[in-house]
Amino acid sequence: MALVRRKVSTVKWPVQVSVPADGGRFDKETYEGVFKNLGRAAIEELATQGDPELVRAVLTDWEGIEEEDGKPVAFNSKNLEEWIDNPHWLRGTTKAILEILEEAAVKN
């Protein structure tokens, strides 16, 4: 299969979030993030601005985030800001972005 250079592309990537639970343990919860497929230099520049800015710039959508009643949480700026305020979600999402970049660096 040929490698195709795309001007704008996204990638759907699993995100694992460690959520604190009773008893001093963490539950693993997941969602699918849709991330802009940016180059190494762009990701590194955004990372210098902090995790919230990196996530705002790279995450374009999500699937599998639900309210307690099972209704999907829409991807929009208000909901994104609420999730960015959650340190566990922010850590998991940032880690997923860096995993995408890290795999590219390992293969090169």
HUGI-V996291 format. One record per residue. N is the residue number from 1. PHI is phi in whole degrees, -180 to 180 (NA if undefined). PSI is psi in degrees with one decimal (* if undefined). D_FIRST is the distance of its C-alpha to the first C-alpha in whole Angstrom. Layout:
N_PHI_PSI_D_FIRST, N_PHI_PSI_D_FIRST
This chain:
1_NA_134.6_0, 2_-74_148.4_4, 3_-83_125.3_7, 4_-108_125.2_9, 5_-85_121.1_13, 6_-109_138.4_15, 7_-71_-41.0_19, 8_-136_124.2_19, 9_-143_159.0_18, 10_-129_162.8_19, 11_-137_135.6_18, 12_-89_127.2_20, 13_-137_136.8_21, 14_-69_138.7_24, 15_-120_127.4_27, 16_-107_128.5_30, 17_-118_127.2_34, 18_-88_112.2_37, 19_-105_124.3_40, 20_-59_139.1_43, 21_-132_163.3_45, 22_-55_150.1_49, 23_86_12.3_50, 24_73_30.3_48, 25_-123_172.3_44, 26_-123_135.4_41, 27_-94_143.6_39, 28_-95_119.8_35, 29_-122_150.2_34, 30_-131_157.0_31, 31_-148_168.2_29, 32_-103_121.2_26, 33_-98_146.7_25, 34_-109_117.1_23, 35_-117_142.7_23, 36_-64_138.3_22, 37_-92_80.1_19, 38_-89_163.2_21, 39_-76_166.9_21, 40_-56_-47.9_23, 41_-62_-41.9_26, 42_-65_-43.2_27, 43_-63_-44.9_27, 44_-63_-39.5_29, 45_-65_-45.1_31, 46_-63_-37.6_31, 47_-63_-30.0_32, 48_-68_-17.9_35, 49_-88_-4.0_37, 50_106_156.5_37, 51_-58_-43.3_35, 52_-58_-42.6_36, 53_-67_-38.9_35, 54_-59_-48.4_31, 55_-65_-43.6_31, 56_-58_-37.7_32, 57_-80_-28.4_30, 58_-106_-35.8_27, 59_-77_124.5_27, 60_-113_-15.7_27, 61_-171_171.0_27, 62_-150_158.6_28, 63_-135_143.0_28, 64_91_16.5_31, 65_-104_123.9_34, 66_-129_156.8_37, 67_-75_169.9_40, 68_-59_-28.7_43, 69_-86_4.5_43, 70_92_-4.5_40, 71_-74_139.1_39, 72_-65_144.4_36, 73_-91_120.1_36, 74_-68_144.5_35, 75_-82_114.0_33, 76_-155_171.7_35, 77_-63_-37.3_37, 78_-64_-49.3_40, 79_-67_-37.5_38, 80_-61_-44.7_36, 81_-64_-37.5_39, 82_-63_-42.1_41, 83_-71_-37.5_38, 84_-59_-30.6_38, 85_-72_-13.8_41, 86_-90_110.6_40, 87_-62_-30.4_40, 88_-72_-43.8_38, 89_-64_-44.8_36, 90_-61_-43.3_35, 91_-62_-46.7_35, 92_-64_-40.4_32, 93_-69_-42.7_30, 94_-63_-41.7_30, 95_-60_-41.1_29, 96_-63_-42.1_26, 97_-61_-45.0_25, 98_-69_-31.8_26, 99_-61_-42.0_24, 100_-61_-46.2_21, 101_-67_-42.7_22, 102_-62_-42.0_23, 103_-61_-39.0_19, 104_-64_-39.8_18, 105_-69_-37.8_21, 106_-65_-38.6_21, 107_-77_-16.3_17, 108_-91_*_18
